[in-house]
Amino acid sequence: QVQLVESGGGLVQPGGSLRLSCAASRSIVNMGWYRQAPGKERELVGVIANGDITNYADSVKGRFTISRDNAKNTMYLQMNSLKPEDTAVYYCNAGIQLGAQYYSYWGQGTQVTVSS
């Protein structure tokens, strides 16, 4: 079992920045950030995998950066140049492959609101 705890959400003006954190209960290689806006499906923001290789949705490329601190089992999402359309609940995800089984874990989510 894996526990994920997000933090760092809040209200920010357009053009501002926020950094989200996701603290995991153990070391995990494959992690990612998703978001869900009201009335919309959950969508991928970006992922970080082995070797700290990252990949991002087109909508956030050049503005968002995923990183992690392995010593703290914590992943971060640095969000810059925020836009109102970035408003959503942001979720941390972790995936573990055990043989033929893939296990996916989710955090509780943290609200990000971009508004003037």
C-alpha positions as CSV (number, residue, x, y, z in Angstrom):
1,Q,0.0,0.0,0.0
2,V,1.2,3.5,-0.8
3,Q,0.0,6.8,0.7
4,L,0.3,10.0,-1.2
5,V,-0.3,13.4,0.4
6,E,-0.5,16.5,-1.8
7,S,0.0,20.1,-0.5
8,G,0.7,23.6,-1.8
9,G,-2.5,24.4,-3.6
10,G,-4.3,27.8,-3.2
11,L,-5.5,30.9,-4.9
12,V,-3.1,32.7,-7.3
13,Q,-3.5,35.5,-9.8
14,P,-3.1,34.9,-13.5
15,G,0.6,35.0,-14.4
16,G,1.6,33.8,-10.9
17,S,3.3,30.7,-9.6
18,L,2.6,27.9,-7.3
19,R,4.6,24.8,-6.2
20,L,2.7,21.6,-5.4
21,S,4.2,18.8,-3.4
22,C,3.4,15.1,-3.2
23,A,4.9,13.2,-0.3
24,A,4.9,9.4,-0.8
25,S,5.1,6.8,2.0
26,R,7.9,5.0,0.0
27,S,10.2,5.4,-2.9
28,I,8.4,5.1,-6.2
29,V,9.9,5.4,-9.7
30,N,6.8,6.2,-11.8
31,M,4.8,9.2,-10.6
32,G,2.7,11.9,-12.2
33,W,0.4,14.8,-11.8
34,Y,-3.2,14.9,-13.0
35,R,-5.9,17.5,-12.8
36,Q,-9.6,17.7,-12.9
37,A,-11.6,20.9,-13.6
38,P,-15.3,21.2,-12.7
39,G,-17.4,19.4,-15.2
40,K,-14.4,17.9,-17.0
41,E,-12.6,14.6,-17.0
42,R,-9.4,14.1,-15.1
43,E,-6.4,14.8,-17.4
44,L,-2.7,14.1,-17.4
45,V,-0.5,17.1,-16.5
46,G,2.9,15.3,-16.6
47,V,4.9,12.4,-15.5
48,I,8.3,11.5,-14.1
49,A,9.9,8.1,-14.6
50,N,13.1,6.2,-14.3
51,G,16.1,8.5,-14.7
52,D,13.9,11.5,-13.9
53,I,12.7,11.6,-17.4
54,T,9.7,13.9,-17.6
55,N,6.8,14.3,-20.1
56,Y,4.1,17.0,-20.2
57,A,0.8,17.7,-21.7
58,D,1.0,20.2,-24.5
59,S,-1.2,22.7,-22.5
60,V,1.5,23.0,-19.8
61,K,4.8,22.5,-21.6
62,G,7.2,25.4,-21.0
63,R,5.2,26.5,-17.9
64,F,5.1,23.5,-15.6
65,T,8.1,21.5,-14.3
66,I,8.0,18.2,-12.4
67,S,10.9,17.3,-10.2
68,R,11.6,15.1,-7.1
69,D,13.7,14.7,-4.0
70,N,14.4,11.0,-3.7
71,A,15.7,11.5,-0.1
72,K,12.3,12.8,0.9
73,N,10.2,10.5,-1.4
74,T,8.6,13.8,-2.6
75,M,7.6,14.9,-6.0
76,Y,7.0,18.5,-7.0
77,L,5.1,20.4,-9.6
78,Q,6.3,23.9,-10.2
79,M,3.7,25.9,-12.0
80,N,4.6,29.2,-13.6
81,S,2.7,31.7,-15.8
82,L,-0.6,30.3,-14.5
83,K,-3.8,30.8,-16.4
84,P,-7.4,30.7,-15.3
85,E,-7.8,27.5,-17.3
86,D,-5.3,25.9,-15.0
87,T,-7.9,26.0,-12.3
88,A,-8.6,22.5,-11.1
89,V,-8.0,19.9,-8.4
90,Y,-4.5,18.5,-8.9
91,Y,-3.9,14.9,-8.0
92,C,-0.7,13.0,-7.4
93,N,-0.4,9.5,-8.9
94,A,2.0,6.7,-8.4
95,G,2.3,3.5,-10.3
96,I,4.0,0.2,-9.2
97,Q,4.5,-2.8,-11.5
98,L,4.6,-6.1,-9.6
99,G,5.0,-8.9,-12.0
100,A,1.9,-8.9,-14.2
101,Q,0.0,-6.6,-11.9
102,Y,0.1,-2.8,-12.1
103,Y,-1.0,-0.9,-9.1
104,S,-2.1,2.8,-9.2
105,Y,-2.4,5.0,-6.2
106,W,-3.9,8.5,-5.9
107,G,-3.6,11.3,-3.4
108,Q,-6.6,13.2,-2.1
109,G,-6.1,16.2,-4.4
110,T,-5.3,19.8,-3.8
111,Q,-7.3,22.8,-5.2
112,V,-5.6,25.3,-7.4
113,T,-7.5,28.4,-8.3
114,V,-6.2,31.0,-10.8
115,S,-8.3,34.1,-10.6
116,S,-7.9,37.9,-10.3
